[in-house]
Amino acid sequence: MISYLKGIVAGIQNHSGNRHILTLEVNGMGYDLQISGRMTQQLPSSGGEIQVFTHYQIRDEVPFLYGFSSPADRDLFRYLISVSGIGAALAIALLDTLELPELVQSIVTGNVQLLIQAPGVGKKTAERICLELKSKLIEWRKSAGFFVATDGPAPGILEEVQMTLLALGYTAHEVSHALHYVSEEIGLPKDAFVEEWIKQAIAHLSSSEVSQ
């Protein structure tokens, strides 16, 4: 079993359906690995050296090699594809939509609204992921070093705040970071009014857009 490959980036191909193929040259041999769109942004330029953690899978007698930037990313991918009805494409879509700590937090806390932002993930699928993985990830995150954040609105108003911001067109990643900023940097109380959380989050997101 291949645990990881260390080699030179020979090329990146972008295919339809948001499929990204990294060609990695290792000791004169080229390996094609399917990776997430997020990982393509972390790769060195062509000719640069990188270590990629791998998952080998055979589907319909065809071998596939998936690449990840860390063992934790690969572990979570494996947890996701263990859920009934979740294939590699949906697992990668989830990893692309939310950063690893955010994805783990969403599953552990049953935050369906964030999970369904991933392409192809519906409400029932998101609920199934939470049901089947919550207890497993609670244990796994301890050893992996990921802990559910306590910042952000209180659970009773969190979903309403998120749904409002998502409906305004912000991505799940932007919403998560905005709520973290409002909590940590501004110090807004967890039980503040929904309207105040939304107002402060939009103000931060708007200022971020202007500064870009």
C-alpha positions as CSV (number, residue, x, y, z in Angstrom):
1,M,0.0,0.0,0.0
2,I,1.3,3.5,-0.9
3,S,1.2,5.7,2.1
4,Y,2.8,8.8,0.5
5,L,4.8,9.9,-2.5
6,K,7.5,12.5,-2.5
7,G,8.4,13.9,-5.9
8,I,8.4,16.7,-8.4
9,V,5.2,18.4,-9.7
10,A,5.1,17.6,-13.4
11,G,1.7,19.0,-14.2
12,I,-1.8,19.7,-13.2
13,Q,-4.9,18.9,-15.3
14,N,-8.3,20.4,-14.7
15,H,-11.1,18.2,-16.1
16,S,-14.9,18.6,-16.2
17,G,-16.8,18.0,-13.1
18,N,-14.3,19.9,-11.0
19,R,-11.7,17.0,-11.3
20,H,-8.1,17.9,-10.7
21,I,-5.3,15.6,-11.7
22,L,-1.8,16.1,-10.3
23,T,1.0,14.3,-12.2
24,L,3.9,13.7,-9.8
25,E,7.2,12.5,-11.0
26,V,8.9,10.1,-8.5
27,N,12.2,8.5,-9.4
28,G,11.6,8.8,-13.1
29,M,8.0,7.5,-12.9
30,G,4.8,9.7,-13.3
31,Y,1.9,9.1,-11.0
32,D,-1.6,10.6,-11.7
33,L,-3.4,11.5,-8.5
34,Q,-6.9,13.0,-8.1
35,I,-6.7,16.0,-5.7
36,S,-9.1,18.7,-4.5
37,G,-9.3,22.1,-6.0
38,R,-8.2,23.6,-2.7
39,M,-5.0,21.5,-2.8
40,T,-4.1,22.8,-6.3
41,Q,-3.8,26.2,-4.8
42,Q,-1.2,24.9,-2.2
43,L,1.0,23.2,-4.7
44,P,4.4,24.6,-5.7
45,S,5.0,25.6,-9.3
46,S,5.9,23.0,-11.9
47,G,9.2,21.5,-11.0
48,G,8.8,22.0,-7.3
49,E,9.1,19.1,-4.9
50,I,6.2,18.1,-2.7
51,Q,5.1,15.2,-0.4
52,V,1.6,13.9,-1.1
53,F,-0.3,11.5,1.2
54,T,-2.3,9.0,-0.8
55,H,-5.3,6.8,-0.8
56,Y,-5.5,3.9,-3.3
57,Q,-9.0,2.7,-4.4
58,I,-10.3,0.3,-7.0
59,R,-13.7,1.1,-8.5
60,D,-15.2,-1.1,-11.2
61,E,-11.8,-2.8,-11.6
62,V,-10.2,0.6,-12.4
63,P,-7.5,1.8,-9.9
64,F,-7.6,5.4,-8.6
65,L,-5.0,7.2,-6.6
66,Y,-6.1,10.2,-4.5
67,G,-3.7,12.7,-3.1
68,F,-3.9,14.9,0.1
69,S,-1.7,17.5,1.6
70,S,-1.8,15.9,5.1
71,P,-2.6,12.6,6.8
72,A,-5.5,14.4,8.5
73,D,-7.1,15.3,5.2
74,R,-6.7,11.7,4.0
75,D,-8.1,10.3,7.3
76,L,-11.2,12.5,7.0
77,F,-11.6,11.5,3.3
78,R,-11.6,7.9,4.4
79,Y,-14.2,8.6,7.1
80,L,-16.4,10.3,4.6
81,I,-16.3,7.6,1.9
82,S,-17.2,5.0,4.7
83,V,-20.7,6.7,4.9
84,S,-23.3,4.9,2.9
85,G,-23.9,6.8,-0.4
86,I,-20.8,8.9,-0.1
87,G,-18.3,8.4,-2.9
88,A,-14.9,10.0,-3.6
89,A,-16.4,12.8,-5.6
90,L,-18.7,14.0,-2.7
91,A,-16.0,13.5,-0.2
92,I,-13.6,15.8,-2.2
93,A,-16.4,18.3,-2.7
94,L,-16.8,18.6,1.1
95,L,-13.1,18.9,1.6
96,D,-13.1,21.7,-1.1
97,T,-16.0,23.6,0.4
98,L,-14.9,23.7,4.0
99,E,-11.4,23.8,5.6
100,L,-10.6,20.7,7.7
101,P,-11.3,22.1,11.2
102,E,-14.6,23.7,9.9
103,L,-15.7,20.4,8.2
104,V,-15.0,18.4,11.4
105,Q,-16.8,21.0,13.5
106,S,-19.8,21.0,11.2
107,I,-20.1,17.2,11.4
108,V,-19.6,16.9,15.1
109,T,-22.1,19.7,15.9
110,G,-24.6,18.5,13.3
111,N,-24.4,21.7,11.3
112,V,-26.3,20.6,8.2
113,Q,-26.6,24.1,6.8
114,L,-22.9,24.3,6.2
115,L,-22.5,20.8,4.9
116,I,-25.1,21.2,2.2
117,Q,-23.1,24.1,0.7
118,A,-20.9,21.4,-0.9
119,P,-22.0,20.6,-4.5
120,G,-24.1,17.4,-4.6
121,V,-24.6,17.2,-0.9
122,G,-28.3,17.4,0.0
123,K,-30.0,17.7,3.4
124,K,-30.6,14.0,3.9
125,T,-27.0,13.2,2.9
126,A,-25.6,15.8,5.3
127,E,-27.8,14.4,8.1
128,R,-26.5,10.9,7.3
129,I,-22.9,12.1,7.5
130,C,-23.5,13.6,10.9
131,L,-25.3,10.6,12.2
132,E,-22.7,8.1,11.1
133,L,-19.5,10.1,11.8
134,K,-20.3,12.3,14.8
135,S,-19.1,9.8,17.5
136,K,-16.2,8.6,15.4
137,L,-14.9,12.1,14.7
138,I,-15.3,13.1,18.4
139,E,-12.7,10.5,19.2
140,W,-10.5,11.1,16.1
141,R,-10.2,14.8,16.5
142,K,-8.6,14.4,19.9
143,S,-5.7,12.4,18.4
144,A,-5.6,14.5,15.2
145,G,-5.4,17.7,17.2
146,F,-8.7,19.2,16.0
147,F,-11.1,20.6,18.6
148,V,-14.6,22.0,18.1
149,A,-14.5,25.7,18.3
150,T,-16.5,27.4,21.0
151,D,-16.6,30.8,19.3
152,G,-19.5,32.1,17.3
153,P,-23.2,32.6,18.1
154,A,-25.0,30.4,20.6
155,P,-26.4,27.2,19.1
156,G,-29.9,28.5,19.3
157,I,-29.2,31.3,16.9
158,L,-26.3,29.9,14.9
159,E,-28.4,28.3,12.2
160,E,-30.5,31.4,11.6
161,V,-27.3,33.6,11.3
162,Q,-25.7,31.1,8.9
163,M,-28.7,30.7,6.7
164,T,-29.1,34.5,6.4
165,L,-25.5,35.0,5.4
166,L,-25.5,32.1,3.0
167,A,-28.7,33.4,1.4
168,L,-26.9,36.7,0.8
169,G,-24.4,34.8,-1.4
170,Y,-21.5,34.4,0.9
171,T,-19.7,31.0,0.9
172,A,-19.6,28.6,3.8
173,H,-15.9,29.3,4.2
174,E,-16.5,33.1,4.3
175,V,-19.4,32.7,6.8
176,S,-17.3,30.5,9.1
177,H,-14.4,32.9,9.1
178,A,-16.6,36.0,9.6
179,L,-18.3,34.5,12.7
180,H,-14.9,33.6,14.1
181,Y,-13.6,37.1,13.6
182,V,-16.7,38.7,15.1
183,S,-16.4,36.5,18.1
184,E,-12.6,36.6,18.7
185,E,-11.7,40.1,17.4
186,I,-14.8,42.1,18.2
187,G,-15.9,40.1,21.2
188,L,-19.6,40.0,20.5
189,P,-21.3,37.9,23.2
190,K,-22.5,34.5,22.1
191,D,-26.1,35.3,23.0
192,A,-26.2,38.7,21.3
193,F,-29.2,39.3,19.0
194,V,-29.3,37.5,15.6
195,E,-29.5,40.9,13.9
196,E,-26.3,42.1,15.6
197,W,-24.3,38.9,14.6
198,I,-25.5,39.4,11.0
199,K,-24.7,43.1,11.0
200,Q,-21.1,42.6,12.3
201,A,-20.4,39.6,10.0
202,I,-21.5,41.6,6.9
203,A,-19.4,44.6,8.0
204,H,-16.4,42.3,8.3
205,L,-17.1,40.6,5.0
206,S,-17.6,43.9,3.2
207,S,-14.4,45.3,4.5
208,S,-12.5,42.2,3.4
209,E,-13.9,42.6,-0.1
210,V,-12.9,46.2,-0.3
211,S,-9.3,45.4,0.9
212,Q,-8.8,42.7,-1.8
